Amino acid sequence: MSTALEAYFAARIYQEGKALRRTALRHVHLADPPLAVAIWRLGGERFRAAAIAWGPLDGPFQLAVPGEPRNRDLYFAALQPFAADLCARIRRAAASRVARQRGSETEEIPADAPQIVVPNRATVSALGLLGRYLAYLSDRGGVVPDPALVEAGRHLRFYARNARVPGQSLLTALDQLVAGHWATLLSPFEQANLAVLDAQIEPGPGRHPFEASAAAEATARIGPEPTEDIDRTTEVLLARFNAARGTSSDPAVTGPLAGPLREHYHRLTEPVWQLMERVVSRERQLPAAPSVYRRFESDRAAFGRHVDWVVNQGGYYRTTDTPRQAAITLRRLEDTLARYEADRAVEDPALMIGHLLAGDAIRGTVASLSETKVVANVRPVRRAVIALDSPDPVILPAGKRLWWTATAGGLPWEVQSVQPDGAGSRVVLMLTGKPAPERLPAAGEVITLSTLHTGTAAFWLMPQESPPWTHRPAAPPPVPEPIDAGDFEQPPAPVDAAAAQDPGRYT
């Protein structure tokens, strides 16, 4: 984004007293309704969820609270309804298939895919860690984990890994969605708080967005990481729960005892749920960009391949990519990011402004449209030439290739010359392929050309099966212990910093 444009947004926001839309279209698919998930963790327990709320965003949520999440039996018993519901939704969605034509090949992909929305990117990471924990559970004491837990873990791990794909919609972090659609006075660190972002957009009557955001930051609790006040309350309730249950893991005993913890997390989740519902409802009012359907179709295809591999074939994923897999994944993500950014700017005039200010795009009126012949492969061929009058000065070298936004997935235009024309410039461009009516603008039409194109990525060679990677150990590393090792160990007693002895000055 252009620095000048960001300064303009900041001045307007300060003057008008609320955030401004930076896009004219919505560039992310939003289901109606999506499946929402909110997580709360204990402080310092990254792989454990102290509470999970889930359900369609247009209704009440279900809440799973294990009481003591560090106890394997209690933890798995509480997660089982969430895991079973998630697996059932995914299997139902994957069962209905439609045909998709890709060139000369036809493939069957799911007609829909469950979309999960979460309040922030930290929850995406929390779901990924939870999925990694559940997907590789081992037998303990001859007791096999519920298969739904393992399957749900693999689904969550797929969703979290797919969240890295630019423009994907299977797992949507609402703070990232709002920050991409709205210009605010917040720093990137402050934008990680969805309540603060929402206060910038709707600060309330007579309130400046700075005051509203400061109040939201001081009072809102989003999760998954607990604040100090939440952690202290949870510590007291958890101590009472453990003291009352003793060593029992019987649901008939622990269920009623976990009531205060359930009420505690229900009070924390209720405002988060309402906030997510308000944000999704507001963002859905924007019309979706044309490329949103194509990207969600790719999401459905990836979802279908995942379900076929995990559910139908019983497959599993590596915990760590091989160097070759990492190189291939990085290249695909880079190509996807370039096309996603091009899609957004080409389809959304508001996002093209930054490229115009940066000199990566030009906009003007077609003064003339003519045809000429050039020699290509030792014979003359027809080429279209346009003269574009831009009201702004243009600095582009001869030979620079630009794509017309109306045909950004097709052939580029090549700059032939740039001449001053009053306060602006006249740019002469030639089409690099055979002229066709659908490739040509009309004389007098106002058009935009840019360095962005939305065509398919160029073919690139895959790495070798056994490439000569550097920094490879002489001997393979030892097999790691199971991810749930130590589950039966007694958790250490919490340390109260206020009561801890002062070790004195370091000498």
FIMI-317693 format. One record per residue (C-alpha): x, y, z. Coordinates in steps of 0.25 Angstrom, whole numbers, padded with zeros to 4 digits. Example, Ala and Ser with C-alpha at 12.3 -4.5 7.8 and 13.67 -1.06 7.14 Angstrom:
BEGIN
X	Y	Z
0049	-0018	0031
0055	-0004	0029
This chain:
BEGIN
X	Y	Z
0000	0000	0000
0005	0014	-0004
0010	0022	0008
0003	0034	0002
-0010	0027	0002
-0008	0022	0017
-0006	0036	0021
-0019	0041	0014
-0026	0030	0021
-0021	0034	0034
-0025	0048	0032
-0039	0045	0028
-0041	0035	0039
-0036	0045	0049
-0045	0056	0043
-0058	0047	0042
-0056	0040	0055
-0057	0025	0050
-0050	0015	0041
-0051	0015	0026
-0054	0004	0016
-0041	0002	0008
-0048	-0008	-0002
-0061	-0007	-0011
-0062	-0022	-0011
-0061	-0033	-0001
-0049	-0042	-0005
-0052	-0054	0004
-0064	-0064	0003
-0073	-0064	0015
-0083	-0075	0017
-0097	-0073	0022
-0095	-0077	0033
-0081	-0081	0036
-0076	-0090	0047
-0070	-0082	0058
-0060	-0087	0068
-0054	-0080	0080
-0044	-0085	0089
-0038	-0082	0103
-0025	-0088	0108
-0019	-0089	0122
-0007	-0080	0123
0006	-0087	0118
-0002	-0099	0113
-0001	-0097	0098
-0006	-0111	0094
-0018	-0112	0103
-0031	-0105	0102
-0038	-0101	0115
-0051	-0098	0107
-0056	-0099	0093
-0068	-0092	0088
-0074	-0096	0074
-0086	-0096	0066
-0093	-0088	0054
-0091	-0074	0056
-0106	-0071	0054
-0109	-0078	0067
-0105	-0082	0081
-0092	-0089	0083
-0088	-0102	0089
-0077	-0101	0100
-0068	-0112	0104
-0060	-0110	0118
-0052	-0122	0123
-0050	-0116	0136
-0036	-0121	0138
-0030	-0121	0123
-0017	-0127	0128
-0024	-0140	0131
-0025	-0149	0119
-0038	-0155	0122
-0045	-0142	0126
-0039	-0135	0114
-0043	-0146	0104
-0057	-0148	0109
-0060	-0133	0108
-0054	-0132	0094
-0062	-0144	0089
-0075	-0136	0085
-0067	-0125	0078
-0059	-0136	0070
-0071	-0144	0067
-0079	-0132	0062
-0067	-0127	0054
-0065	-0140	0047
-0080	-0142	0044
-0080	-0128	0037
-0068	-0131	0029
-0073	-0144	0024
-0087	-0139	0020
-0080	-0127	0012
-0071	-0137	0005
-0082	-0147	0001
-0088	-0137	-0009
-0080	-0135	-0021
-0080	-0127	-0034
-0072	-0128	-0047
-0061	-0118	-0049
-0055	-0117	-0063
-0040	-0114	-0064
-0036	-0114	-0078
-0039	-0128	-0084
-0040	-0134	-0070
-0053	-0135	-0061
-0051	-0137	-0046
-0061	-0138	-0035
-0060	-0128	-0024
-0069	-0125	-0012
-0081	-0116	-0015
-0078	-0109	-0002
-0068	-0109	0009
-0070	-0105	0024
-0064	-0091	0026
-0059	-0089	0040
-0057	-0074	0045
-0049	-0071	0058
-0047	-0057	0065
-0032	-0056	0062
-0020	-0062	0056
-0016	-0067	0070
-0028	-0076	0070
-0023	-0081	0056
-0010	-0085	0063
-0017	-0091	0075
-0026	-0100	0066
-0013	-0104	0058
-0006	-0108	0071
-0019	-0116	0076
-0020	-0123	0063
-0005	-0127	0064
-0007	-0132	0078
-0020	-0140	0074
-0016	-0146	0061
-0004	-0154	0066
-0010	-0159	0079
-0004	-0172	0084
-0010	-0183	0092
-0009	-0182	0107
-0010	-0194	0117
-0017	-0202	0106
-0028	-0191	0104
-0029	-0187	0089
-0033	-0172	0088
-0047	-0170	0082
-0045	-0170	0066
-0053	-0157	0065
-0042	-0150	0073
-0031	-0154	0064
-0039	-0151	0051
-0043	-0138	0056
-0029	-0135	0059
-0025	-0138	0045
-0036	-0129	0040
-0032	-0117	0049
-0017	-0119	0045
-0022	-0118	0030
-0030	-0106	0033
-0019	-0099	0040
-0008	-0102	0029
-0018	-0098	0018
-0020	-0085	0025
-0006	-0081	0020
-0011	-0080	0006
-0014	-0066	0002
-0028	-0063	-0001
-0033	-0077	0005
-0047	-0077	0012
-0047	-0090	0019
-0042	-0085	0032
-0044	-0070	0033
-0038	-0061	0044
-0047	-0049	0046
-0037	-0039	0050
-0029	-0042	0038
-0042	-0041	0029
-0045	-0027	0036
-0031	-0022	0035
-0031	-0025	0020
-0044	-0018	0017
-0043	-0006	0026
-0033	0006	0028
-0031	0009	0043
-0022	0017	0052
-0016	0004	0058
-0003	-0002	0057
-0001	-0017	0052
0000	-0021	0067
-0013	-0014	0071
-0020	-0020	0059
-0019	-0034	0065
-0030	-0030	0075
-0043	-0032	0068
-0051	-0024	0078
-0041	-0012	0076
-0043	-0013	0061
-0058	-0013	0063
-0058	-0001	0072
-0050	0007	0061
-0061	0004	0051
-0073	0006	0060
-0068	0015	0072
-0082	0019	0076
-0088	0033	0076
-0079	0044	0081
-0067	0035	0083
-0054	0036	0075
-0049	0023	0070
-0036	0025	0079
-0044	0025	0091
-0054	0014	0087
-0042	0005	0084
-0035	0008	0097
-0047	0004	0105
-0049	-0008	0096
-0034	-0012	0099
-0036	-0010	0114
-0049	-0018	0115
-0050	-0028	0104
-0046	-0043	0105
-0044	-0050	0092
-0035	-0062	0095
-0029	-0072	0093
-0018	-0067	0103
-0024	-0063	0116
-0021	-0049	0122
-0016	-0049	0136
-0030	-0046	0143
-0036	-0058	0135
-0024	-0067	0139
-0025	-0064	0154
-0040	-0066	0154
-0038	-0079	0146
-0027	-0083	0156
-0037	-0082	0168
-0048	-0090	0161
-0039	-0100	0156
-0033	-0102	0170
-0047	-0104	0176
-0050	-0114	0165
-0038	-0123	0167
-0040	-0123	0182
-0054	-0127	0181
-0052	-0138	0171
-0039	-0144	0177
-0034	-0154	0167
-0047	-0157	0161
-0049	-0156	0146
-0063	-0161	0146
-0073	-0152	0138
-0084	-0154	0148
-0075	-0148	0159
-0067	-0138	0151
-0079	-0133	0142
-0086	-0125	0153
-0073	-0121	0160
-0069	-0114	0147
-0081	-0105	0147
-0074	-0093	0152
-0063	-0094	0141
-0074	-0096	0131
-0081	-0083	0135
-0068	-0076	0136
-0064	-0079	0121
-0079	-0077	0117
-0078	-0063	0122
-0065	-0061	0114
-0070	-0067	0101
-0083	-0060	0100
-0078	-0046	0096
-0067	-0052	0087
-0079	-0060	0080
-0087	-0047	0078
-0075	-0039	0073
-0072	-0050	0063
-0086	-0050	0058
-0087	-0035	0057
-0074	-0035	0049
-0078	-0046	0039
-0091	-0039	0037
-0085	-0026	0034
-0074	-0031	0024
-0085	-0040	0017
-0092	-0027	0013
-0081	-0024	0003
-0082	-0031	-0011
-0072	-0042	-0013
-0061	-0040	-0023
-0062	-0049	-0036
-0050	-0057	-0032
-0056	-0061	-0019
-0063	-0072	-0025
-0051	-0078	-0033
-0043	-0077	-0020
-0054	-0084	-0012
-0054	-0095	-0023
-0040	-0097	-0021
-0042	-0098	-0006
-0053	-0109	-0008
-0044	-0117	-0017
-0033	-0117	-0006
-0043	-0120	0004
-0048	-0132	-0005
-0034	-0137	-0006
-0032	-0136	0009
-0045	-0144	0012
-0041	-0155	0002
-0027	-0157	0008
-0031	-0156	0022
-0045	-0162	0023
-0046	-0171	0011
-0031	-0176	0010
-0028	-0175	0025
-0016	-0166	0022
-0008	-0157	0031
0001	-0145	0029
0016	-0143	0033
0018	-0135	0046
0029	-0128	0038
0031	-0126	0023
0043	-0131	0016
0052	-0121	0010
0047	-0124	-0004
0032	-0123	0001
0036	-0110	0008
0042	-0104	-0005
0030	-0108	-0013
0020	-0102	-0003
0028	-0089	-0002
0027	-0088	-0018
0013	-0090	-0018
0009	-0081	-0007
0018	-0070	-0014
0010	-0072	-0027
-0003	-0072	-0020
0000	-0059	-0013
0004	-0052	-0026
-0009	-0056	-0033
-0017	-0053	-0020
-0011	-0039	-0020
-0013	-0037	-0035
-0028	-0042	-0034
-0031	-0032	-0023
-0025	-0020	-0030
-0030	-0023	-0043
-0045	-0025	-0039
-0045	-0014	-0028
-0043	0000	-0033
-0040	0005	-0018
-0029	-0005	-0017
-0023	-0001	-0031
-0021	0014	-0025
-0008	0009	-0018
-0002	0003	-0030
-0005	0016	-0038
0002	0025	-0028
0014	0015	-0028
0015	0016	-0043
0012	0001	-0045
-0001	0005	-0053
-0006	0016	-0062
-0020	0021	-0065
-0024	0029	-0076
-0033	0031	-0088
-0031	0023	-0101
-0028	0034	-0111
-0027	0025	-0123
-0027	0011	-0127
-0019	0006	-0140
-0013	-0006	-0146
0001	-0008	-0151
0010	-0020	-0155
0023	-0024	-0149
0033	-0035	-0152
0032	-0048	-0143
0038	-0061	-0147
0043	-0055	-0160
0029	-0051	-0165
0020	-0039	-0163
0009	-0041	-0153
-0003	-0032	-0149
-0002	-0024	-0136
-0012	-0014	-0129
-0006	0000	-0125
-0013	0010	-0115
-0010	0024	-0111
-0014	0026	-0096
-0015	0040	-0091
-0012	0040	-0076
-0015	0053	-0068
-0003	0049	-0059
0012	0049	-0063
0016	0035	-0066
0030	0030	-0065
0031	0016	-0072
0043	0010	-0080
0040	0005	-0094
0038	-0010	-0094
0030	-0010	-0081
0019	-0019	-0081
0005	-0016	-0075
-0008	-0023	-0074
-0021	-0017	-0077
-0030	-0019	-0065
-0041	-0024	-0074
-0032	-0035	-0080
-0023	-0037	-0068
-0022	-0052	-0070
-0018	-0050	-0085
-0008	-0044	-0093
0000	-0032	-0089
0002	-0018	-0096
0016	-0013	-0098
0020	0001	-0096
0026	0007	-0109
0028	0022	-0105
0024	0032	-0094
0023	0047	-0098
0019	0059	-0089
0005	0064	-0092
0002	0076	-0084
0002	0073	-0070
0001	0058	-0073
0006	0048	-0083
0003	0041	-0096
0007	0026	-0095
0007	0018	-0108
0005	0003	-0105
0005	-0009	-0115
-0002	-0022	-0112
0007	-0034	-0112
-0002	-0044	-0119
-0012	-0044	-0130
-0023	-0034	-0129
-0037	-0039	-0126
-0049	-0031	-0122
-0049	-0036	-0108
-0035	-0032	-0106
-0037	-0017	-0110
-0042	-0005	-0103
-0051	0005	-0111
-0046	0019	-0115
-0050	0029	-0104
-0051	0018	-0093
-0044	0021	-0080
-0036	0009	-0076
-0025	0004	-0066
-0013	-0004	-0069
-0004	-0009	-0058
0008	-0019	-0056
-0002	-0029	-0050
-0007	-0041	-0057
-0017	-0052	-0053
-0013	-0063	-0063
-0008	-0076	-0058
0006	-0077	-0053
0017	-0081	-0062
0022	-0095	-0063
0033	-0098	-0053
0042	-0110	-0051
0039	-0119	-0039
0051	-0121	-0030
0059	-0134	-0031
0054	-0146	-0023
0067	-0146	-0015
0073	-0132	-0017
0087	-0129	-0011
0082	-0121	0001
0092	-0115	0010
0092	-0116	0025
0087	-0131	0025
0091	-0139	0037
0101	-0151	0036
0091	-0160	0043
0076	-0159	0044
0070	-0152	0056
0064	-0161	0067
0050	-0165	0067
0042	-0154	0075
0034	-0159	0087
0019	-0159	0086
0013	-0145	0086
0004	-0148	0098
0016	-0154	0106
0015	-0149	0121
0000	-0148	0121
-0001	-0156	0134
0009	-0147	0141
0004	-0139	0152
0004	-0124	0148
0013	-0115	0156
0007	-0106	0166
0004	-0092	0162
0014	-0081	0167
0008	-0069	0172
0018	-0057	0168
0013	-0049	0180
0017	-0059	0190
0030	-0063	0184
0042	-0060	0192
0051	-0049	0186
0064	-0055	0182
0071	-0042	0184
0080	-0034	0174
0088	-0041	0164
0103	-0041	0167
